[in-house]
Amino acid sequence: MTLTLHLVRHAPTLPNAERRYPRAGEDAPLSEAGQALALAMRLPESALAFTSPSLRARQTAALAGFPHARPVPALAEASFGVMAGCTWAELEAAHGEASRAWIDALADPASAQGPPEGETGRTFHMRLEGWLASLPDASGVVAFTHAGPLLAALRLTVGLRAAEVRPGTVATLRRAGGAWWLTELRVPPDLA
């Protein structure tokens, strides 16, 4: 029995164009370019659909043809703590090399560290791992999420440590006999 999972990073928002981590509590809507990209997505219509609870993910799901996608907290973006609202340049200016250590820890499924006031790598990956384990054995699933959860799922399933996942990226995975493999990674043009 084979599961096909399409992991979709939400379409672009203004914070994406500004290349900054979302502010705590910020729930930016899709930009005009993001709306157009979401409308153009081609995903299997019969798939079981899930979404992050965020507005940007729910809007992407609805415009892509999945208005009734079920919100799942496990698909929410990582909690970035003190990194929230900042660009990478701002983080490096304010915190130096600590910024790199925080993001590396968040990307490590075994790490008990992460950004101050944010999630640890272990906690972040555990919620994604639990959601992945709950998926059906044979079906098509589409999940609208964020860069962090998409990358965490790729680390947990196929061991991929890094990938470019611009807004609107779709990663397609298959699972059979307990083994995962990546079958496609569609990265749209940079709209920022």
Secondary structure, DSSP 4 states (H G I P E B T S, - for coil): -EEEEEEEEPPPBHHHHTTBPPPTT--PPBPHHHHHHHHH----TTSEEEE-SSHHHHHHHHHTT-TTPEE-GGGSPP--GGGTT-BHHHHHHHHTTHHHHHHHHHT-TT-S--STTS--HHHHHHHHHHHHHTS-SSEEEEEEE-HHHHHHHHHHHH--------TT-EEEEEEETTEEEEEEEE------
